[in-house]
Amino acid sequence: MSAPDHAAAPAAAPAPGAGAKAGASAPATPPAGDVATAEVLIEALPYIRQFWGSTVVVKYGGNAMTDPALAESFAADVVLLHSVGIRVVVVHGGGPQIGELMDRLGKEPEFRDGLRVTDAETLDIARMVLVGKVNRDIVAAINTHGPLAVGLSGEDAGLIQAGRRDPALGFVGDVKKVNPAIVHSLLAEDLIPVVSTIGADLAGQAYNINADTVAGALAGALGAQKVIYLTDIAGLLRDVHDPASLIASTDTAEVAELIETGVLSGGMIPKIDACLEALAAGVPSAHLLDGRVPHVVLLELFTRAGVGTMITTAPEASS
């Protein structure tokens, strides 16, 4: 290959007063953005080494799922994590998408204590949306970066054994047992499992299960290093009206105190419960992140500051 055209051009004379030696050129200064990028990569290196080979379960939902730009960046982030040796498992729900299809079909949703009453027809809709639409969309988004993602339902290979939560709620289920063999097999094949949260009981009856609960239970069964929940808030706040009151790091003892004193309440309690169940099952840390922030998973895992809330087991509880 011939030398670049500019190689044959005569060198420009040093500018008067530049102080350069005759015949020498000043070293090039890279753009500030390039330097910043290099610094970020250097900062990430020890974390990449630390988490290489570990399993991370990510519960995907909220705006991160429904905003096309965020969905695209999430898929790229999952592939990047996989590329640096992290074994990623994605767990997803799809409440808004279920509600949208129910509305199109003229079926009025009913909720009790924040849970969707799920009759046989609603269960069919949930299965169609979660397994046939949302799961396939996530798999397709990841696979634009390479043939890596494989879609699963909790019904596949007995992954999630479910039981009825409350007869008044219909086919809303709880996790009774996790059989992670199929997920282990896919991870061993260097693939990315994407799990929709329909489970089944021993008789084959399907149930719709809360995705936060499934993510925590699956993380425990897999011996995951971390379970990450993408939410539509910044994390745990001491004052819900003050974003600056974000709790960057806490433990199970402090969380219990914050719940008891009413600092944490309402819609965050189910997510916190899922985090606590995962920690009780041996997962070292659970993270609540703002899924509205692009690349938030990478920022939390690969930077010193982190961007959400990390919950760990209280020292006295783990001793």
WOHU-V971786 format. One record per backbone hydrogen bond with DSSP energy under -0.5 kcal/mol. CO is the residue of the C=O (numbers start at 1). NH is the residue of the N-H. If there is no record, write none. Layout:
BEGIN
CO/NH  CO/NH
END
This chain:
BEGIN
4/7  4/8  5/8  6/9  15/18  21/24  28/30  31/34  31/35  32/36  33/37  34/38  35/39  36/40  37/41  38/42  39/43  40/44  41/45  42/46  44/47  44/48  45/49  46/50  47/51  48/52  51/54  54/87  55/225  55/226  56/58  56/89  57/59  57/228  58/60  58/91  59/230  60/93  61/64  62/65  62/66  63/67  66/68  67/71  68/72  69/73  70/74  71/75  72/76  73/77  74/78  75/79  76/80  77/81  78/82  79/83  80/84  81/86  82/85  85/53  86/88  87/56  88/193  89/58  90/195  91/60  92/197  94/98  95/99  96/100  97/101  98/102  99/103  100/104  101/105  102/107  103/106  106/108  110/117  112/115  115/112  117/119  118/171  119/123  120/124  121/125  122/126  123/127  124/128  125/129  126/130  127/131  127/132  128/132  128/133  129/133  129/134  130/135  133/137  134/138  135/139  136/140  137/141  138/142  139/143  140/144  141/144  142/145  143/146  146/148  148/192  150/194  152/196  153/156  154/160  155/158  156/159  159/161  159/179  160/162  160/200  161/176  161/177  163/174  166/169  166/170  167/170  169/118  170/172  171/173  171/208  172/165  172/166  173/210  174/163  174/176  177/161  178/180  179/182  180/184  181/185  182/186  183/187  184/188  185/189  186/191  187/190  191/193  192/150  193/90  194/152  195/92  196/154  196/198  197/199  197/209  199/207  200/162  201/204  205/201  207/199  207/209  208/173  210/214  211/215  212/216  213/217  214/218  215/219  216/220  217/221  218/222  219/223  219/224  220/223  224/284  225/285  226/57  227/287  228/59  228/230  229/231  229/289  231/291  236/247  239/242  242/245  243/246  245/238  246/248  248/310  250/312  251/255  252/256  253/257  254/258  255/259  256/260  257/261  258/263  258/264  259/262  265/268  266/269  267/271  268/272  269/273  270/274  271/275  272/276  273/277  274/278  275/279  276/280  277/281  278/283  279/282  284/313  285/227  286/311  287/229  287/289  288/309  289/231  289/291  290/293  292/294  293/296  295/299  296/300  297/301  298/302  299/303  309/288  310/250  311/286  312/252  314/317  314/318  315/319
END
